[in-house]
């Protein structure tokens, strides 16, 4: 990161400038056998497209609340950074009825219908696949995002001191997200560029978000994000740690 980085979007821009080709998020789902690796450049492209969808098609802006009803997943990480890019508040597992936009996985669509604003559905299928049948009343993310622009510019500047994230009842500004991520790094054994943290923690706590995204991003490291890690036996986990050159783990 640079000393001037005050928001998660700033951290991503610095990572892109430093080494766009290095891995940033490597995702495993031990229920499906899926593995997806996203370089900084590829991840940033997804973030830009998603931010354009959020700002343009969904009319979200600074201060608008986006309820994220999503598990620990690479597409959730994309949405967290897209919200940060727009200046919207990412409300993790938040109340859809109180949100301006809701973003839902396939298991929470009924709850998401309480949102009176825009609704986005993610199939969370391998390779970012779409729903076989689009859920009624929802925009299918996998259908809409590919056509969005590859570069994003916010219509209004993002204020680092304004709310950016709500998780487990705690509200954090963009600057606080960055500060806390950096403060967490030593305890997570993230020593700087080249650090590679395997996280099997869910995204519904700050600890899970920090280990699974923000802290590795803040120090120039990367994350091996694992969903359904309880389905992997000890031998498989040890092999993954070796193959992915993991330097630290939290699960």
Number of C-alpha atoms within 10 A of each C-alpha: 21 12 5 9 18 21 25 27 23 21 22 26 17 19 25 18 12 13 13 18 13 18 20 26 28 20 22 22 19 15 12 11 8 13 15 15 16 18 18 23 20 18 22 25 19 24 28 25 21 29 33 26 22 24 22 14 12 17 14 23 21 22 18 20 26 31 26 26 25 24 19 23 20 24 18 22 22 22 22 27 28 27 29 25 29 28 31 28 29 29 29 25 22 21 18 25 16 16 24 22 27 31 28 28 18 15 13 13 21 9 14 26 18 15 18 14 16 20 25 22 26 27 19 21 14 13 10 15 14 18 17 7 7 15 15 10 12 18 17 21 23 19 14 15 18 13 11 18 15 15 13 20 12 15 12 10 11 21 16 20 13 18 23 31 25 22 18 13 12 10 17 19 19 24 19 20 25 26 16 16 24 19 13 19 21 12 8 17 16 25 17 18 15 17 18 27 28 25 24 21 22 21 23 20 16 20 18 18 22 24 30 29 30 29 29 30 28 32 21 23 24 30 26 31 27 24 23 15 17 13 12 16 9 10 9 11 15 12 11 16 18 11 9 14 15 18 16 17 18 14 12
